[in-house]
Amino acid sequence: MNSRTIDGPIGAPRHHLLDRRALLLQGGLTAAGLVLEGTGLSAAAPRRVVALIANSLSNTLTLGDGDTVEPFGTLPVGHEPHKFRQSLDGRTVYSCNTTGNELIEIDLSTLRPIRHIPMLDPYNVGFTKDGRHLYKLAYRYTFVEIHDARTFHPIRRLETGRHPSHFWFSPDGRWFVNSNQHAHTVTVIDTERMAVAHRLPVDPLPAGVEISADGRYMFVASGGAGTISVFATDEWKLVRKLPSGADAHEMVATRDGRVIFVTNRRENTVSAFEVETQRVVAKFPAPGGPDMPMLSPDGSQLWVSGRYGDTATVVDARTFRRLRTFRTQRSPHGVFLAATSP
């Protein structure tokens, strides 16, 4: 992997629009309307891992190369993209365009938008384990809406609380948990009954939620107190609370479930929370208001959007060494990484 650390000022990228011949030379991973940065791309070099970073206030996605840890393009996607969800067959990814009230389906083999799916406020979405339903969090409202996963037609609406935003499913698929940022609660939804089972008070401004790989614990990051709250899922009771960092926000777990990375936006750090001991075992810097973290498919890299600094940072997920920080466009939010065919 070609990696480097940038500690000084970050240079503004240059943009070049590819013509049709150049598009074809890029091996099927670029599309009409894609803006490429720089001039040194090799047409023969395959891109095995691609990162998509949603620039919410620029209505674009920044595209990054997982091998070179460099941005290579910018893709217009419509109004206010925030987060991503891979399709059930793995061939496409959905960009959640919140105030645009639509999902933009993007073909991962071409990086071309192929479908616009009307949907009210799809701030964040996720498929159930059985693939039958899609749960949507409507951030501008107070509800989670359940859709048919194939037709995307709404089936049921569940009132949860102000600004539902982040979620997780239990390993067995029985529970859907989501944070309600300005209600200061977490909702526990029974996916079999499609009904709210519990409303749990938490510290102010809850965001990231995770359920442990064994299903025994739920973890909640709360920005207002900078804490991680730990709940036992047998009775959904709070068992402990510990500090993470100022404006603790989103979580992502390693593939083995042993470590959860927690972004601390106002502190410009990321915490490494060890699940077994339930303590923060390390903390490392990430500039620009680190917001949404995402691990590469092999777990070696942690990509983090810098929401307030218009940057993205890539960190070695094992050594916590910063590999690269680069410019995005305005207000980078959700991050998605996918392994693609050469």
RAKA-V763559 format. One record per backbone hydrogen bond with DSSP energy under -0.5 kcal/mol. NH is the residue of the N-H (numbers start at 1). CO is the residue of the C=O. Records with the same first field share a line. If there is no record, write none. Layout:
NH: CO ; CO
//
This chain:
2: 67
3: 1
4: 323
7: 5
11: 9
16: 36
18: 16 ; 34
23: 19
24: 20
25: 21
26: 22 ; 23
27: 24
28: 23
29: 26
34: 31
35: 74
36: 16 ; 34
37: 72
38: 14
43: 41
45: 42
46: 44
48: 46
50: 338
51: 64
52: 336
53: 62
54: 334
55: 53 ; 60
56: 54 ; 331
57: 330
58: 55 ; 330
59: 55
60: 55
61: 75
62: 53
63: 73
64: 51
65: 70
66: 49 ; 64
69: 65
70: 65
72: 63
73: 63
74: 35
75: 61
76: 74
77: 59
78: 59
82: 96
83: 96
85: 94
87: 92
90: 87
93: 106
94: 85
95: 93 ; 104
96: 83 ; 94
97: 95 ; 102
98: 80 ; 96
100: 79
101: 97 ; 98
102: 97
103: 117
104: 95
105: 103 ; 115
106: 93 ; 104
107: 112
108: 91
110: 107
111: 107
112: 107
114: 105
115: 105
117: 103 ; 115
118: 116
119: 101
122: 119
123: 121 ; 137
124: 137
126: 135
128: 133
131: 128
134: 147
135: 126
136: 145
137: 124
138: 136 ; 143
139: 137
141: 138
143: 138
144: 158
145: 136
146: 156
147: 134
148: 153
149: 132
152: 148
155: 146
156: 146
158: 144
160: 142
161: 142
163: 141
164: 161
165: 179
168: 177
170: 175
173: 170
176: 189
177: 168
178: 187
179: 166
180: 185
181: 163 ; 179
182: 162
183: 162 ; 180
184: 180
185: 180
186: 200
187: 178
188: 198
189: 176 ; 187
190: 195
191: 174 ; 189
194: 190
195: 190
197: 188
198: 188
200: 186
201: 199
202: 184
205: 181
207: 221
208: 249
210: 219
212: 217
215: 212
218: 231
219: 210
220: 229
221: 208
222: 220 ; 227
223: 205 ; 221
224: 204
225: 204
226: 222
227: 222
228: 242
229: 220
230: 240
231: 218 ; 229
232: 237
233: 216 ; 231
235: 232
236: 232
237: 232
239: 230
240: 230
242: 228
244: 226
245: 226
247: 223
248: 222 ; 245
249: 263
250: 291
252: 261
254: 259
257: 254
260: 273
261: 252
262: 271
263: 250
264: 269
265: 247 ; 263
266: 246
267: 246 ; 264
268: 264 ; 265
269: 264
270: 284
271: 262
272: 282
273: 260 ; 271
274: 272 ; 279
275: 258 ; 273
278: 274
279: 274
281: 272 ; 279
282: 272
284: 270
286: 268
290: 286
291: 305
293: 291
294: 303
296: 301
299: 296
302: 315
303: 294 ; 301
304: 313
305: 292
306: 311
307: 289 ; 305
308: 288
309: 288 ; 306
310: 306
311: 306
312: 326
313: 304
314: 324
315: 302
316: 321
317: 300 ; 315
320: 316
323: 314
324: 314
326: 312
328: 310
332: 329
333: 54
334: 82
336: 52
338: 50
340: 48
//
